[in-house]
């Protein structure tokens, strides 16, 4: 069955171009031209991936992303014309999986779309690292089949990306991975990814699983090399 992709952007020319290229790749495409309609379409159509512009009338992309993350882990790729670092980081902090900056090439966008859909498909088929059951690391327990993380018996809500990164690091401990390596192995990007996505996701994870995120005990930074998991 073909994947359904929701494109939300107030520039109709952009929507038309993206829709055309997605359909050429065999995807089903639904569209919206403002944030409010985009959120409504998400709620009604249950897309497999969302391409979401930031600057839109009625409800901007940040607000839409935030509302979606309250109820779904659907992959979200932010579309932005802004070049400022802070604008990109805000989207990642709100739970977006990735972003591309306008103007972007079709090859780059399709690579991002395919990588995110492959990741979601892998989790749905329970083939990630071929792991099953639950694994405990101190107070932290990772349930590989239910995609749940708990600490001292209390469930911790993680996005799919956060869970994927935590699981990968935990099952590879104590191996150190560079940001570029994590981007390739967890995000699935070999050429287009931005290592800031790794840093932001690590920071979000620490805020959720660490007693004191400023003094992490699970996900450790090895200066100049990358990140590793310990307990």
N, C-alpha and C positions, 0 to 999 in steps of 0.2 A: 504494500500500500504506500502511495506517495506521501511524503511529508508535507504538512500544511504550515506555511510561513505567513506570519502577519507582518506587513510593512506599514509603519505609522510615521508619516512625514507630511508637513503642510505644503511642501513644494511638489505640486502635481507632476512636474516634469521629472523630478527625482524618483517619485513613486512609479511612474510609467517605465522609466529605464530599468530600475531594479526589478520590477515585476516581469518585464520582458525577458531579462537575463535569467531570472529564477525559473520561469516557465520553460525556457530553453533547456535547463538542466533537469527538467522533469518534476519540479515542485508544484504543488497546489498553492496559489497565492491569494490572500485576502488583504484588503487595504483599508486604511483610515487616514483622514487628513487633519485630525486634531487629537489631542491627548484624551479628551473625554470619550470620543468615539472609539479611539484605540483601546482604551480600557474595557469598554463595553464589548468590543469585538473579541478581546481576549477572553472575557468571561463567558461569552456565548459560544465561541467557536473552538476553544481549547486548542490553540495552535501548538505545533511542535517546536517552534522557534520564533522569536520576535526581533525584528529590526526596528529600532526605536529612535526617532530624532529627539534632540534635546529641546531646542527652541520651537515651541508650538503654542498656538492659542488655546484658551480654555483650561488646559492642564499641561504643564511642561513635562518633558520626558523624565525628569528626576522624580516627580510626583507619581507618574504612571509606574515607573520602575519600583518605587517604594510600595505602592499599593499592590502590585503584582506579587512582590516578594512576601507579602503577608499571607499569601495563600497558595503560592506555586513556586516550583523550582525550574520552570520552563527557561531554557537558555535565552538570554537577552543580550543583543549586540547593540550598543548605543551608536547612533549616527550623529556626528557633530561637525559643525563648521568652525568651531572654536579651536584655537591652537594652545590656549593656556593650559599648563599642567594641572592646575587645580580643578578645572572643569572635568577633565578626564578622570581624575582620582575620585571626585565626588560620585560619579556614576558607579565606579567599582566599589566604593564604600557602601553604596546603597544596595549592592547585590548584583549589579550587571556583570555578566561574564566577560565582556570584551567591549571594545569600541573601535570604530574606524573614523578617520578624519576626512571630511570632504575637502577637495574632490578626491575620490578614491577610484582605483582601477577595478574593473569587473573581476579580474583574476584574483586580486587580493580579497575582495568581498566574498567571492564564491569559496575561497580557501577557508575563510573564517566560518562561513555557514556550514560547510561540510565537516570541519573539525569539531564544531560544537554538536552537530547532529550525531556524529560517530560516537562522541563521548556519552551522550544521552542513551544511545542505542546499546552501548556496551554495558551501562549500568542496568538498563531494563532487562537485558538478557543474563544478568548476573555473571558476567565473564571477567570483570575487572580483577586482574591479577589472579584469577582462578581461585579466589579465597572464599571460604564459607564459614559459618558459625560465628562465635564471638571471641574476641581477643581482649585480654585485660592488660593494662599498663598502669600499675599503681591504682589510683582512684578512678582511672579512665577506662571505660569499656567501649569497644567498637564492635557493633553487630553488623557483620558483613552482609548478611542476607536481608535484613530489614532496613539497612542504611541508616542506622541510628547510633548516636553517641550519647553516653550517659556518664555522669561523674557523681560518685557517691550515691548512685541509684537514681539520680535526677536526670531526665532527658535534656540534652542540649540541642537546640535547633541549629542546624547547619544547612547552608545551601548545598546543592549538589556539588558545586565546584569545591567548596570548603571541605566537604566530606571526602571527595576524591583525593584532594591534596593531603589531608590528614592520613587517610588510609595508605596512600602510597609511601609517605615518609615513615609511618609506623611499621609497615611490613618490610621496609628496607633498612631499618635501623641496625647499626649506627652509621650507615653510609652517608657521606656528605654529598649534597647535590647543589650545583651552581644554579643560579636563577635561570640561565639559558637552558640548562638540562631539564629543569622542572617544567619550563615552558613547553619544551618538546615532548616530554614524557607524559605530562598530566594534561596540558592544554591541547597538545597535538599540533603545535605550530613549529615548522622548521625554518620559516623565512619571514613571516609577517608579524609574529608576536612581539609584545612590548613587555620587558621584564618588570615594569612597574606593576603589572597585574599580579605578579607573584608576590611582590612586597606587600601590596594592599591585602591580598588574600591571607598571607601569613599574619599580618597585623589583626585582621578580623578574627582569625582562628585563635590567636593568643588572647584576645579580649573575651572569648567565649569559654576556653578550656583552662586557662591559667588562673590560679588564685591571685597572682600579681603579674599582669602582662608586662610590666617593666622589668620583671625578674623571672623570665620564663623557665620552667623546669621540664617542659615537654619538647617544645620546638626551639632549638638553640641555633643561634647565628655563629658561624665560624668565620671570623672576619677575613675578608679577602677570598673566601672559598665558596660559601653558600650556607645552606641550612641542613640540619639533621635532627632526627628525633631521638630522644632518650627519656628515661624515667627512673 
